[in-house]
Amino acid sequence: MSPTFKQILFLSFFPCFLLYIIFLLSLRPRAQFRLPPAVPPRNGPPPRIAYFVSGTNNDGSRIFRLVLAAYHPRNYYLLHLDQAASGRQREELALLVDSVQVFAAADNVKVVGKADAVNCDGSSPLASVLHGAAVLLRWRNDWDWFINLDASDYPVIPQDDFLHAMSVIPRSYNFMVHSTNATSLDSQVIMDIIVDPRLYLLTKGKMFTGNKKREVPDAFKIFMGSPHVILSQKFIEYAIQGWENLPRILLLYFSNTRAPHKGYFQTLACNSKDFSSTLINSNMRSTVFDSTYQIDLTKSIVLDVNAMQGVAAFVENVSGDNKLLDVIDSQILQRSQQMVSPGGWCLGWSDWGRDPCLQWGDPLVLRPGPAAERFEKHLLNLIGNETIGPSRCDQ
């Protein structure tokens, strides 16, 4: 057999051999993870969430990762980089959003083009949140709850689980940490008179503090808490449109108060006869300082998944902690890098590193996992533990 004939025989056989190997590999199980079975909708369609996600200079990539992790085609996402970020950063964030096929198809992720100026100690953060809520109301008005997130936040429960658990909650309820037992710091915040220069200066100016203090008000009761809230659409409409004068009175009062975003919504709800009975004293958050999970850097990262998923929907203060975010992605959200978190609406295969959410199904289909039951039980316990009566604030 001549060398030339051997070469021809080899070149003829080798492609067939490769095709045979590829065929054998294609017979292995297609999916690397399996979603739980779909559940029938209860109490009508699952709720819609309107997310307002805000950040500052160099937060664009963090915001983008957060939206990928918290994404569901039923929800709406308004992304905001404040004036500390450059226009170029906002353009880059918009390009990242445009690069995701499902974002474009669902048309439910937008980037704020004209940024707000924000001073974390003044009244401008509250103005920015109210602005975001107003834009979401004008953009779409079929959502049920408004949630404000920072770039340093991250979901610790899949959106299918979150929406499934929230579907048993009355959609008039509002979730915010609130207390009337003012600490000495809270009292100082209430009595100090300050002016936030970000309301009227293009450049960041120094906070102006008055040389006199005002009395604690007796026309209404002050409540303080966390700036992170979960608010019903009806309450957001009340805060922005104000069919009573209370929202405007409190907005004027808090505009000259230090950190009003930690007290405005709480005070408004608790002093309103229509909304004081709708408050739940929680914002569904955990922090990196809580005991709900542990990080042991000597053993990589050990995450108490069950504890975190049972009490929180979001974890805060994790900006830059990529190891923790990677564990949340892989162990809780089943999310691969640069992909959205999969849910019941994703019909594609995940083998060979493919994105299962490139093929879309019905967004009404939810496939909640074990975390949904634990989180739902936690929410029902929260509601059951609240005081029964016309007001849930005086506890």
C-alpha positions in Angstrom: 0.0 0.0 0.0 1.6 3.2 -1.1 2.1 6.2 1.3 -0.2 8.3 -0.9 -3.0 5.8 -0.6 -2.6 5.7 3.2 -2.8 9.4 3.4 -6.0 9.5 1.3 -7.5 6.7 3.5 -6.7 8.5 6.7 -8.1 11.8 5.4 -11.3 10.0 4.4 -11.7 8.2 7.7 -10.8 11.0 10.2 -13.8 13.3 9.5 -16.2 10.3 9.9 -14.5 9.4 13.2 -15.0 13.0 14.5 -18.7 13.0 13.5 -19.1 9.7 15.4 -17.5 11.2 18.6 -19.8 14.3 18.3 -22.8 12.0 17.9 -21.9 10.0 21.1 -21.4 13.2 23.1 -24.8 14.6 21.9 -26.5 11.6 23.5 -25.5 12.6 27.1 -28.1 14.5 29.3 -28.7 17.9 27.8 -29.3 20.0 30.9 -26.7 20.7 33.6 -29.3 21.7 36.1 -33.0 21.1 36.3 -35.6 23.6 37.3 -38.4 22.5 39.7 -41.7 21.6 38.1 -44.1 24.4 37.1 -46.9 25.3 39.5 -50.3 26.6 38.6 -50.9 30.3 39.2 -52.7 31.2 42.4 -54.7 34.3 43.1 -54.4 35.2 39.5 -51.2 36.1 37.7 -48.0 36.5 39.7 -47.2 40.0 40.8 -45.0 42.4 38.9 -42.1 44.3 40.6 -40.9 47.7 39.5 -37.2 47.9 40.5 -35.3 51.2 40.8 -31.6 50.4 40.8 -29.3 53.2 41.6 -25.5 53.7 41.8 -22.7 56.2 41.5 -19.3 56.5 39.8 -18.0 53.2 38.4 -21.1 51.3 39.5 -22.3 50.4 36.0 -20.9 46.9 35.9 -22.3 46.2 39.4 -25.7 47.4 38.4 -25.7 45.3 35.3 -24.7 42.2 37.2 -27.5 42.9 39.8 -30.1 43.2 37.0 -29.0 39.9 35.4 -29.3 38.2 38.8 -32.7 39.7 39.7 -34.2 39.5 36.2 -37.7 38.3 35.3 -39.5 39.3 32.1 -42.6 40.3 34.1 -40.8 42.9 36.1 -39.6 46.4 35.2 -36.1 47.7 35.8 -35.1 51.4 35.9 -31.3 51.9 36.2 -29.8 55.2 37.4 -26.2 56.3 37.7 -26.1 59.6 39.5 -24.2 62.7 38.4 -20.9 61.5 40.0 -20.8 59.0 37.1 -19.8 60.4 33.7 -22.1 60.4 30.7 -19.8 57.8 29.1 -20.5 55.4 32.0 -24.2 55.8 31.4 -23.7 55.1 27.7 -21.7 52.0 28.5 -24.4 50.8 30.8 -27.1 51.4 28.2 -24.9 49.4 25.6 -24.7 46.5 28.1 -28.5 46.5 28.5 -29.0 46.6 24.7 -26.7 43.6 24.3 -29.0 41.3 26.2 -31.6 39.8 23.8 -34.3 39.2 26.4 -34.1 42.8 27.7 -34.7 44.0 24.2 -37.5 41.6 23.5 -39.3 42.2 26.8 -38.6 46.0 26.7 -38.5 46.1 30.4 -35.0 47.5 31.3 -34.3 51.2 30.9 -31.4 53.5 31.8 -32.1 57.0 33.1 -30.4 59.4 30.6 -30.5 62.6 32.7 -29.0 61.8 36.0 -29.9 63.2 39.4 -27.4 64.7 41.8 -27.2 62.8 45.0 -25.7 63.7 48.4 -26.0 60.7 50.7 -26.6 62.9 53.8 -29.1 65.3 52.4 -32.5 65.3 50.9 -31.4 64.6 47.3 -31.5 60.8 47.8 -35.2 61.0 48.6 -35.8 63.3 45.6 -34.0 60.7 43.4 -36.1 57.8 44.7 -39.3 59.8 44.2 -38.1 60.6 40.7 -37.5 57.0 39.9 -40.9 56.0 41.2 -42.6 58.7 39.2 -40.8 57.6 36.0 -41.8 54.0 36.6 -45.5 55.0 37.1 -45.4 57.0 33.8 -43.5 54.2 32.0 -45.7 51.3 33.1 -48.6 51.3 35.6 -49.4 47.6 35.8 -46.8 46.7 38.5 -47.7 45.8 42.1 -44.7 46.8 44.2 -41.8 49.3 44.0 -38.4 48.2 45.3 -35.4 50.4 45.4 -32.0 48.7 45.3 -28.4 50.0 45.5 -25.5 48.8 43.4 -24.1 47.1 46.5 -27.3 44.9 46.9 -27.9 41.4 45.5 -30.8 39.0 45.4 -30.5 35.8 47.5 -33.6 34.1 46.2 -34.6 33.3 42.6 -37.2 35.6 41.1 -39.5 32.6 40.5 -39.4 31.9 44.2 -39.8 35.5 45.2 -42.8 36.2 42.9 -44.4 32.9 44.0 -44.1 33.8 47.7 -45.3 37.4 47.1 -48.4 36.1 45.3 -50.0 35.1 48.6 -49.5 38.6 50.1 -52.2 41.3 49.7 -50.8 43.7 47.2 -51.8 46.7 49.3 -49.1 45.8 51.9 -46.0 47.9 52.3 -42.7 46.6 53.7 -40.4 49.0 55.5 -38.4 49.0 58.7 -39.9 51.6 61.0 -39.7 52.6 64.6 -41.0 55.6 66.7 -38.4 55.0 69.5 -36.0 57.6 68.3 -32.4 57.2 69.3 -30.2 60.2 70.3 -28.9 60.2 66.7 -32.5 60.1 65.3 -33.5 63.0 67.6 -30.5 65.0 66.3 -31.5 64.2 62.7 -35.0 65.5 63.4 -34.1 68.7 65.1 -31.2 69.7 62.9 -32.0 72.1 60.0 -29.9 71.4 57.0 -29.8 72.4 53.3 -28.6 70.0 50.7 -26.6 71.9 48.0 -27.2 69.2 45.5 -30.7 70.5 45.1 -29.6 73.8 43.6 -25.9 73.6 42.7 -24.4 71.8 39.7 -21.3 71.0 41.6 -21.1 69.2 44.9 -21.2 71.8 47.7 -20.8 71.7 51.4 -23.9 70.8 53.5 -25.3 73.9 55.2 -26.5 73.4 58.8 -28.5 76.0 60.6 -27.3 77.4 63.9 -30.6 76.7 65.6 -32.6 73.6 66.2 -36.3 73.1 65.6 -38.7 71.4 68.0 -39.9 67.9 67.5 -43.2 68.1 65.6 -46.5 67.5 67.4 -48.7 67.8 64.3 -47.5 64.3 63.2 -45.4 61.5 64.6 -41.9 60.9 63.3 -40.9 57.3 62.3 -37.4 56.4 61.2 -36.0 53.3 59.6 -34.2 51.9 56.6 -34.0 53.8 53.3 -34.7 50.5 51.5 -38.4 49.9 51.1 -41.0 47.7 49.2 -44.0 49.9 48.5 -47.3 49.1 46.9 -48.3 51.0 43.7 -51.2 52.6 45.5 -48.9 54.0 48.2 -46.4 55.3 45.6 -49.3 57.1 43.9 -50.3 58.6 47.2 -46.8 59.8 47.9 -46.4 61.4 44.5 -49.9 62.6 43.6 -50.9 63.3 47.2 -54.7 63.5 47.1 -54.4 64.6 50.7 -52.0 67.4 51.8 -50.0 65.1 54.1 -47.5 63.9 51.5 -46.6 67.5 50.6 -46.4 68.7 54.2 -44.0 65.9 55.1 -41.9 66.4 52.0 -41.4 70.0 52.8 -40.6 69.2 56.4 -38.1 66.4 55.5 -36.5 68.4 52.8 -34.6 70.4 55.5 -33.8 67.2 57.5 -30.6 65.1 57.4 -31.1 61.8 55.7 -34.9 62.1 55.0 -34.9 59.0 52.9 -34.7 57.1 56.2 -37.9 58.5 57.5 -40.1 60.1 54.9 -42.0 57.0 53.7 -42.2 55.5 57.2 -43.7 58.8 58.6 -46.0 59.2 55.7 -47.5 55.7 56.0 -47.8 55.7 59.8 -49.6 59.1 59.9 -52.0 58.2 57.1 -55.3 56.5 58.1 -55.4 54.8 54.7 -52.0 53.2 54.9 -51.0 52.8 58.6 -52.7 49.4 58.6 -50.7 48.2 55.6 -47.2 48.3 57.1 -45.0 45.2 57.7 -41.9 46.0 59.8 -39.4 44.4 57.4 -37.7 45.2 54.1 -36.7 41.6 53.4 -33.0 42.3 53.6 -30.0 40.8 55.2 -26.5 42.3 55.5 -23.0 40.9 55.4 -22.8 41.6 59.1 -25.8 39.4 60.0 -25.4 35.9 61.3 -27.6 34.5 58.5 -24.6 33.3 56.6 -20.9 32.8 57.3 -17.9 33.4 55.1 -14.7 31.4 55.9 -11.9 32.6 53.5 -9.6 29.8 54.7 -12.0 27.3 53.2 -13.1 29.3 50.2 -16.6 30.4 51.1 -19.1 28.5 53.2 -22.5 29.9 52.7 -25.5 29.1 54.9 -27.9 29.0 51.9 -30.9 27.7 53.8 -30.8 30.4 56.5 -30.3 33.3 54.0 -33.1 32.1 51.7 -35.4 31.7 54.6 -35.4 35.3 55.9 -34.3 37.6 53.1 -34.9 38.4 49.5 -31.8 40.6 49.2 -28.4 41.0 50.8 -26.8 44.4 51.1 -23.3 45.9 51.5 -21.7 43.3 49.2 -20.2 45.7 46.7 -16.9 44.3 45.4 -17.3 41.0 47.2 -17.2 39.0 44.0 -16.5 35.7 45.7 -19.7 35.9 47.7 -21.6 36.9 44.6 -20.2 34.0 42.7 -21.4 31.6 45.4 -24.9 33.2 45.4 -25.0 32.8 41.6 -23.9 29.2 41.5 -25.6 27.8 44.7 -28.8 29.9 44.9 -29.6 31.5 41.6 -28.2 28.8 39.3 -26.8 31.6 37.2 -23.8 31.5 34.9 -21.6 34.5 34.2 -23.1 37.1 31.8 -26.5 35.3 31.8 -29.8 36.1 33.4 -31.0 34.0 36.3 -33.0 31.1 34.8 -36.7 30.6 35.6 -39.8 28.8 34.4 -39.9 31.1 31.3 -36.6 29.7 30.1 -37.0 26.8 27.6 -33.5 26.3 26.2 -30.8 23.8 27.1 -27.9 24.7 29.5 -25.4 22.2 28.3 -22.1 23.2 26.7 -22.4 26.6 28.5 -25.4 27.6 26.5 -27.9 30.2 27.9 -31.2 28.4 28.6 -33.0 31.7 28.5 -32.2 32.4 24.9 -35.4 30.5 24.2 -38.4 32.0 25.9 -41.7 30.7 27.1 -44.6 32.0 29.0 -43.5 34.5 31.8 -46.6 33.5 33.8 -45.0 30.1 34.4 -43.2 29.9 37.7 -41.0 27.0 38.8 -40.4 27.8 42.5 -37.9 25.7 44.4 -37.7 24.8 48.1 -36.6 28.4 49.0 -40.1 29.7 48.0 -41.9 27.7 50.7 -39.4 28.8 53.4 -39.6 32.4 52.3 -43.4 32.3 52.1 -43.6 30.9 55.6 -41.4 33.7 56.8 -43.6 36.4 55.2 -46.7 34.9 56.6 -45.1 34.9 60.1 -44.2 38.5 59.7 -47.7 39.4 58.8 -49.1 37.3 61.6 -46.8 38.8 64.2 -47.9 42.3 63.4 -50.4 44.1 65.7 -54.0 43.5 64.7 -55.9 46.9 64.5 -56.2 50.1 62.6 -52.5 50.8 62.8 -49.4 48.6 62.6 -47.0 51.3 63.5 -47.4 51.7 67.3 -45.5 48.6 68.4 
